[in-house]
Amino acid sequence: MLKIKFVGAIEGVSGSCTWLHHTDSDTQFLVDCGMHQGTEREVWANSQAFPFQAARLKYVLLTHAHIDHCGLLPR
């Protein structure tokens, strides 16, 4: 089964990040890992813990290299 969680860009357009977990193979990966931009609340969101363990990710698929799609990769 494939589980999907929308982590970023939920209530806005910046911070695109989608976490996918294929439970049968225990493979976890991201589509984008973007930085939030705009209001203080959005900037605050950049420092919050991810709802997944980054060390368990197999890979990250980037749709393109804008900061709102790849800005949190160093974390």
Secondary structure per residue as TSV (DSSP state, phi and psi in degrees):
chain	resnum	aa	ss	phi	psi
A	1	M	-	360.0	145.8
A	2	L	E	-108.3	120.2
A	3	K	E	-101.7	140.3
A	4	I	E	-128.0	134.8
A	5	K	E	-132.1	123.7
A	6	F	E	-82.8	112.5
A	7	V	E	-93.1	-38.7
A	8	G	E	-129.2	170.3
A	9	A	S	57.1	38.0
A	10	I	S	-86.0	-46.4
A	11	E	S	-109.5	12.7
A	12	G	S	-160.6	-165.5
A	13	V	S	-108.9	-7.2
A	14	S	S	-105.2	161.4
A	15	G	-	82.8	33.9
A	16	S	-	-57.9	124.8
A	17	C	E	-163.2	123.4
A	18	T	E	-128.2	127.2
A	19	W	E	-102.7	128.9
A	20	L	E	-121.4	139.7
A	21	H	E	-134.0	112.8
A	22	H	E	-87.9	103.7
A	23	T	T	-68.7	-32.1
A	24	D	T	-62.8	-38.0
A	25	S	T	-105.3	-0.4
A	26	D	T	53.6	40.9
A	27	T	E	-98.8	125.5
A	28	Q	E	-118.9	138.9
A	29	F	E	-153.9	165.4
A	30	L	E	-115.1	148.8
A	31	V	E	-109.4	107.7
A	32	D	E	69.3	160.7
A	33	C	E	-155.8	69.3
A	34	G	-	-90.1	156.7
A	35	M	-	-86.0	138.8
A	36	H	-	-78.3	143.3
A	37	Q	-	-135.4	150.4
A	38	G	S	126.3	-116.7
A	39	T	S	-71.9	168.6
A	40	E	H	-59.5	-36.2
A	41	R	H	-64.2	-40.6
A	42	E	H	-68.6	-40.4
A	43	V	H	-64.5	-39.0
A	44	W	H	-58.9	-37.0
A	45	A	H	-60.4	-26.3
A	46	N	T	-64.6	-24.4
A	47	S	T	-97.0	-1.1
A	48	Q	S	-79.7	153.0
A	49	A	-	-65.4	144.3
A	50	F	-	-70.2	150.8
A	51	P	S	-85.0	24.2
A	52	F	S	-148.4	165.1
A	53	Q	-	-92.8	110.4
A	54	A	G	-57.6	-33.7
A	55	A	G	-65.0	-19.3
A	56	R	G	-91.5	-4.0
A	57	L	E	-70.3	136.6
A	58	K	E	-83.0	-41.4
A	59	Y	E	-163.5	170.3
A	60	V	E	-127.1	127.7
A	61	L	E	-100.0	117.6
A	62	L	-	-96.4	130.7
A	63	T	S	-79.0	-35.0
A	64	H	-	-168.8	169.7
A	65	A	-	-98.6	37.6
A	66	H	-	-82.5	149.6
A	67	I	H	-58.9	-29.9
A	68	D	H	-78.5	2.9
A	69	H	H	-120.7	-18.0
A	70	C	H	-136.8	2.2
A	71	G	T	-63.8	-23.1
A	72	L	T	-100.0	9.3
A	73	L	T	-57.8	-36.8
A	74	P	T	-61.9	-23.4
A	75	R	-	-70.1	360.0
